[in-house]
Amino acid sequence: MMNLYDHRFATYEGATGMSLPAVTDAQHDDPRFEPLPRYWVAEDEVTKALGDTWTSSYLFGWRKITASTNERSFIAGMIPLAAAGDSYMISLPATFRSVRNLQPVWSSLAMDFVLRNKLSGSNFQFFVIKQLVCPTPVAFADTYPWLGVTLDSWLTPRVLELSYTSTALDSFARDAGDDGAPFRWEPDRRTALRAEIDAAMFHLYDLTRDEVEHVLDSFTVMKKYDLAAHGELRTRALVLGYYDAMSAAAATGIPYATTITPAPGLGRRHQIGAE
């Protein structure tokens, strides 16, 4: 039911078999729409299980089950506070800021490539995730010449716009310092935002352009879906374009300027009171 930057990927409403109905773009663009669960657990049981370890009304974790036929292997993301079974592994970072920073790293193609080379079965257990080659919190507080700002401040508006499309994640937005309404669901814009983040992650991991191309070409299912939907390798082209622009910024000393309009974090929002 959860996917990258999307806790409303599928629903049990109308389910007739093993495959869950996908949530449509129109449903995604309804900030009050939430998927229908199959099982329910009393709220006080969830509160009791968490204890004092987590006080916000959302959780962060990843899908345990994966397969070679999936477009992406590692699926990490937030969900509104709820009971989670063994198929959704929960991470409880020390700070809420860490969720904002882990989300883009764990959702990146660079991280997915690392994990694909560590996985020997179909389960992303905790001991696998503990081996992640993940930047430390200090890395997000650093200012990088090709960005001109701290990585945390550059990522936050992008992660916020991608994740905050539902009123169920109001508390995440407030933790990020945002008091506005949820963002509209705009697929093309979301694709661009994710590609820009992926390009930045490749630079953070210090991959050369040849290495980036190698990683991108290893996602054969993603390429198949792109060709079927767009007639071209859209994700590859977008990521390389942003990567090249950031490389040029590093070479010239002029910080990277996004070409996404309006700028990340300034996308259209719902008018909750008028809807």
N, C-alpha and C positions, 0 to 999 in steps of 0.2 A: 504493500500500500504506500510505501515511501520510496522516493527516488532522489537524485541529486537536486538539492535546493527545492524540494517539493514533497511535502507530507501528504499531498492529496493526489497521488499518482494513480491510485486505483481504489475501487469501492466494492463492498459486498452487495450493494444494492443492485438487484437484477442478475446476480451471479447464478449460473446454472451448472457449472462444472468446475474444473480445477483452475481455469484461467479467470481472473477477475476482470470485470469491465473496466476499461481505462476511463479516467475522468477526461471529459472533453475540454477544449479550450474555452468554450462558453461557461462551463461549470467552474473552471479555474478562474475565470474573470469575475466570478461572484464571490466577494470577500467573506460572505457568510456561509458559503457552501462548505460542508465537511463530509468526508467519506463515511459510509456506514460500516462500523466494525462487525465482526462475526460474534465475538465474545465480549462479555462485560465483567468488570471487576469492581467491587465496592470502592469508592473513593478513599475511605479511611484506611483500606488495606494498602493502597498505593502510598499514602502519606506515611503510614507506619513503616513500610519497607524502606522508604528513603530516609526517614529519621531527620537528623539535622545536617545531613551531608549535602542537601540540595534544597534551595528555597525558592527557586523560580518556577514558573508554570509552563516550562517546556523541558524537553530532554534532548540530549545529543547522543547519537550512536551510529551503528552501521548494520547492514544486513549480514547475517552470518553465512547464508547460503549463496553460492555463486555457481556459474557454469561457463564453459568455454564458448557457448553459443550466445552469451550475453554481449550486448554492445559495450558495456563497461563491467569490469570485474568487481571493483570495490565501490559500494554504494553507501555513502555516509550522509547523514542529514539530521535535521531537527524534527521533532514531532511535538504537538501540544502534550502537556503532562497527562500521562495515561499509563495503564498497566502495559507491560511489554513482555512477550513470551521469549523463549530461547532463540527465536529467529531474528530478534532485534537486540543486538548487544549494546549495552549502555555504557557510555563514557561519562564520568563526572569530573571535569576539569576543576582545578582549584579556583579559577576565576571565570566570570561570565565572558570576559574579554577573550579568554582562551578559546571559547566556543566560536566566536567570530573569526578567529585566526585559524583554528583547526579545520573549520568547514571548507574554506577555499583550498587549503593544502591537501586535505584528504579527498577532496572532490576533483583534484587536478589529474590530468593525463600523466604527468610526471610521476605522481605517487602511485597511480594505477599500474604504471609500467613496472615500478619497483615491486609492488605486491604480486603481480602476475608471475614474477620470477622467483618468488618465495613460496607460492602456493603449490602444494603437491596433491591436494584433493579438491573438495568442493565447499570447505568450511573455513571461514575467516575467524578462527578462535582467538582468544585473548593473547595467547603466546605468540601468534603470528603478528598481531598488531604491535606488540611490544618490541618487535624487531624493526619497526619503521625507521627509515632514514628521514626523520622529520626535523625541521628547523626548531631551535629552542626559542622560548619567549623573547630572549634578547634580540633575535633576528628581526622580530616584528617591530621593535622599538628603534631599530637603526634606520638612518636615512641613506638611501641608495642614490648615487649620482644619476642613474638613468631614470629615476622617478622624481627626485628633487624633494621628496617628503618621506616621512616614515612609512614603512610598509603597512603598518596597522591603519594609519589614516587613509592610505590609498585603497586598501581592501574594504574597509568598513562600509562606504556607500554602495559598493558593488554587491557585497554579501547581503546587505540590508535590502536592496531592491530585488534581488533574486529570491530571497527567503520570505520576505514580509509581503505576502499576497493575500493573507487571510487574517481576520480579526482574532483567530485562535492563537496567533503568535504576537499579539500586542505586547506582551511582556518582554519578548526578545527585542522588539523595536525600542521599548523604553530603556532596556539595559544598554542599548547601543546609543542612547541619547537622542532618540527620535520620538517625537510626540505626534506625528502625522498619521493619516489614514493609510491603509494598505495600498500597495502599488498595483497598477493594472497588470493583467497577464498579457504580455505582448511577445509572442514566440520569437520573432526575428530579433527583437532587441535583446531578449534573454540569451539567445545564441551568441550575439556579439559580446555581451558582458562576460559570458563564460569563456569565450575564446580569448578575450583580453586578459582575464585572470590566468588562463592556462599559459599564455605567453610570458606573463610575469613570473609564474612558477618555474618555467624552464630557465629563465634568467637567474632566479634565486638559486636553483640547483646547478647553475654554471654550466649548462649544456651548450655545446657549439651548435651551429645551424645544421650541420650534417647529422649530429646526434639527435636533434629535434626531429628532423625528417625521418630518421630511423624509428624513433618512438612512435611518431604519428602513423607511419606505414605499418606498424605492428598491430594496429587496431583494425583488423580486417572486417569485422562485423560493422563497426562504425562507418567504414568506407562504403560497405555494401548498402547500408541504410541511406547514406548521403547520396549515393548515385541513384538509388531508387526514388528518393523524394525530390532531389534537386537537379539530377542529371550531371552533377559535378561533385568533386570532393570538397564540399563547402567548408567543413570544419578545418580541414588541413589548410586550405587557402587563407581562412580568417586568422588562424593561429600563427601561421608563418608571416602574414602581413603585419600583425601586431608585434611579433618577435623582431622582425626586421626594423620596425619603427623604433623599438626600444634599444636595439643594437645601435642604430644611428644616434639616438639620444646619448648613449654611453660614449660613443666616439666623438661627438661634437661638444659634449658637456652641457648641452641644452636639454633640460628634463623633458621626458616624454609627455606629449599632450594628446589626450584622447580625441578620437575622431567620432566618437559616439555622441549623437545629438538628440535630445539634451544630454548633458554630462551625466555620468553614473550618479545615482542618488537623487537625480532631479527628474526622473521619469514621471509619467502621469500617475496620479493617485485617484482612488475612489472618493466620491463625495458622499460619505456615509450618511450624513444628515438628510441629503436630498434623495437617497435611493430607497 
